[in-house]
Amino acid sequence: VISIFPDDFKIQNINSEFENQTFTGYNISILNIGKTWQNTAIPAFIFQQFGHSGPRKSIGIDCGIHAREWISPAICRLLIFELIQCFEQNPNCDGDFENLANNFDWYIIPLLNWDGYDYTWKKNRNWRKNRSKHSNGCVGVDLNRNADVGWESDEKCTESYRGPAPFSEPEMEAWRTFFELAANASRLMSYITVHNFGQRLLSPYAAPKRYQQRSHQTFFF
């Protein structure tokens, strides 16, 4: 599939593809929420409906934290396309998805790990981390483990290296800023990060019990 439709997976032109589109009753904003370690801009999308008093319910989604999981950012791009179909009142938008599109604002980062993702196309198909450099010559941090939940120091050269400190990586600092914006501007009801390994649905937080006690409140808001 990738060999037949390479552009659908590379998503290099995602800004120009969707920007400057307006719809009756809806607003689509494209923000540059920060830059990667290699100084690449990280775009994010906000889909909002006009005419409501007070904060609306919202859903936050990110894709492409792990560089080698190519289908993840493609899924976010498809989601953006399908939301636009609903805003255009396309007859193909119906049922449960139409209800979700119309009743929630959407905060989406279609690709967080731009540097690592680009590296998988040019150098190493199985690369997982970002491309930050460390004092011992090792490269990369697993962005999925760089937040402040369950963080602990580990070996720099491992595939799941957490980084020198929580939120040490510019990509994760951008991630935190964007979803804090979502939480402050709306009623953030759900956060979803899209991966393509294991066919699993993990609830927050995917960390050992010694860091985060399990609670039904991690499922419901």
Secondary structure as UniProt FT lines:
FT   TURN            2..4
FT   HELIX           6..10
FT   TURN            12..13
FT   HELIX           14..18
FT   TURN            19..20
FT   TURN            24..25
FT   STRAND          26..35
FT   TURN            37..38
FT   STRAND          41..49
FT   STRAND          57..63
FT   TURN            67..68
FT   HELIX           71..87
FT   TURN            88..89
FT   TURN            91..92
FT   HELIX           95..103
FT   STRAND          105..109
FT   HELIX           114..122
FT   TURN            125..126
FT   TURN            135..136
FT   HELIX           143..145
FT   TURN            156..157
FT   TURN            159..160
FT   TURN            166..167
FT   HELIX           170..185
FT   STRAND          187..194
FT   TURN            198..199
FT   TURN            209..211
FT   HELIX           216..218
//
